[in-house]
Amino acid sequence: MEVTGTHIHYYFNCRRQLWLFANGINMEQTSDTVYEGKLIHETSYERRAERYREVEIGPVKIDYFDKNNNVIHEIKKSSKLLNSHIWQVKYYIYIFEQAGINGVTGILEYPKEHKTEEVLLSEPDRVYIEELLVEIDKLIHEEKCPPLLNKPKCKNCSYFDFCYTNEA
């Protein structure tokens, strides 16, 4: 299985979410939170489409890539999950490097918060991503689904109804 940016994001957010997604249980199509994120992506930088293109490279889909400056732009709804967003963009940079495109950097954009975060990939990050890919492969092929996190962030997850059906 090819690892996508969603796999990376879910790995850092919730191992159960990753396992469910990787094993064909996708709840995002009915999630208001996911819909709101897509709406923010589509409406926040309307003129950007004239200059930048959405790019698919290998297993990943990049929101916008500025090929003149080698910058990946990733738009997110909220910075609450900043660490998972950073690693998702680092993974995108890694994928570009694997395709022979070097010198790429990233920018996380949070339009609702009027905030941006620059993302760079270091040599230790590359080593960690290699280890991460092995760990993700191992996790998604486990026989049993990981246990619930039961954290406050679960309330906003697209898998909430699935995870908490018949729960007290």
C-alpha positions in Angstrom: 0.0 0.0 0.0 1.3 3.5 -0.9 1.3 5.9 2.0 -0.6 9.1 1.4 -0.6 12.4 3.3 -3.8 11.3 5.0 -2.0 8.3 6.4 0.7 10.4 7.8 -1.8 12.9 9.3 -3.8 10.1 10.9 -0.7 8.4 12.3 0.1 11.5 14.3 -3.5 12.2 15.2 -4.9 8.8 16.1 -3.6 5.3 15.3 -7.2 3.9 15.4 -8.2 6.5 12.7 -5.3 5.5 10.6 -6.1 1.7 10.9 -9.7 2.3 10.0 -8.9 4.5 7.0 -6.2 2.1 5.7 -8.6 -0.8 6.1 -11.3 0.7 3.9 -13.5 2.3 6.6 -13.8 5.9 5.4 -16.1 8.3 7.3 -14.9 11.5 5.8 -17.6 11.8 3.1 -20.2 12.4 5.9 -18.2 14.7 8.1 -19.2 18.3 8.5 -15.7 19.1 9.8 -14.1 17.6 6.6 -16.6 19.5 4.5 -15.8 22.8 6.2 -12.0 22.1 5.6 -12.7 21.5 1.9 -14.8 24.7 1.7 -11.9 26.7 3.3 -9.5 25.2 0.8 -11.7 26.1 -2.1 -12.6 29.7 -1.0 -9.6 31.1 0.9 -7.3 31.8 -2.0 -9.5 32.0 -5.0 -7.0 33.9 -7.2 -4.2 31.5 -6.3 -5.5 29.0 -8.9 -4.3 31.4 -11.6 -0.7 31.0 -10.4 -0.4 27.6 -8.8 -1.7 24.2 -9.5 -2.9 21.3 -7.4 -0.3 18.6 -7.9 -0.4 14.8 -7.6 3.0 13.2 -7.2 3.2 9.5 -6.4 0.7 8.7 -3.7 0.2 12.3 -2.5 -2.0 15.2 -3.6 -0.6 18.7 -2.8 -3.0 21.6 -2.4 -0.8 24.0 -4.3 2.7 23.9 -5.6 4.6 27.1 -6.6 7.1 25.6 -9.1 9.0 28.9 -9.5 10.0 28.9 -5.9 9.7 25.2 -5.1 7.1 25.8 -2.4 4.3 23.4 -1.3 1.3 25.3 0.1 -1.0 23.2 2.3 -4.2 24.8 3.5 -5.7 23.7 6.8 -8.8 24.7 8.8 -7.1 25.0 12.2 -3.6 24.8 13.7 -4.9 22.5 16.6 -3.2 19.5 14.9 0.0 21.4 14.0 2.4 18.5 14.6 0.5 16.2 12.3 0.2 18.9 9.6 4.0 19.6 9.8 4.8 15.9 9.3 2.3 15.7 6.5 4.1 18.5 4.6 7.6 17.0 5.5 6.4 13.8 3.9 5.3 15.7 0.8 8.8 17.3 0.6 10.2 13.8 1.0 8.1 12.5 -1.8 9.2 15.3 -4.1 12.8 14.5 -3.3 12.2 10.8 -4.1 10.9 12.0 -7.5 14.2 14.0 -8.0 12.8 17.4 -7.2 15.1 18.9 -4.7 15.1 22.2 -2.8 11.4 22.1 -2.0 10.0 23.8 1.2 6.5 24.0 2.5 4.1 26.5 4.0 1.2 25.5 6.1 -1.6 28.1 5.8 -4.4 28.6 8.3 -6.6 31.3 6.7 -9.2 31.5 9.5 -6.4 32.2 11.9 -4.4 34.4 9.6 -1.4 32.3 10.3 1.3 30.5 8.4 4.1 28.0 9.3 7.2 27.3 7.3 8.1 23.6 7.0 11.6 22.3 6.1 12.9 18.8 5.8 16.2 17.9 7.6 18.4 14.8 7.3 17.1 13.5 10.7 13.5 14.0 9.4 14.3 11.9 6.3 15.6 9.1 8.5 12.5 9.4 10.7 10.2 9.3 7.7 11.8 6.0 6.6 11.1 4.5 10.0 7.6 6.0 10.1 6.8 4.3 6.8 7.8 0.9 8.2 5.7 1.6 11.4 2.7 2.7 9.4 2.8 -0.4 7.3 3.1 -2.6 10.4 0.2 -0.8 12.1 -2.2 -0.9 9.2 -1.6 -4.7 8.7 -2.3 -5.5 12.4 -5.2 -7.9 12.9 -7.0 -5.8 15.5 -8.0 -2.2 15.4 -6.1 0.0 17.9 -8.1 1.0 21.0 -10.1 4.3 21.4 -8.1 7.3 22.5 -11.1 8.8 24.3 -9.7 12.3 24.2 -11.6 15.6 23.8 -10.3 15.9 20.2 -12.4 12.7 19.4 -15.6 14.8 19.4 -14.5 16.5 16.2 -13.3 13.4 14.4 -15.0 12.1 11.3 -14.9 8.6 12.9 -16.6 9.7 16.1 -20.0 8.0 15.4 -18.2 4.8 14.3 -16.0 4.7 17.4 -18.6 5.6 20.0 -21.6 3.7 18.7 -23.0 1.7 21.7 -20.5 3.3 24.0 -21.7 4.7 27.4 
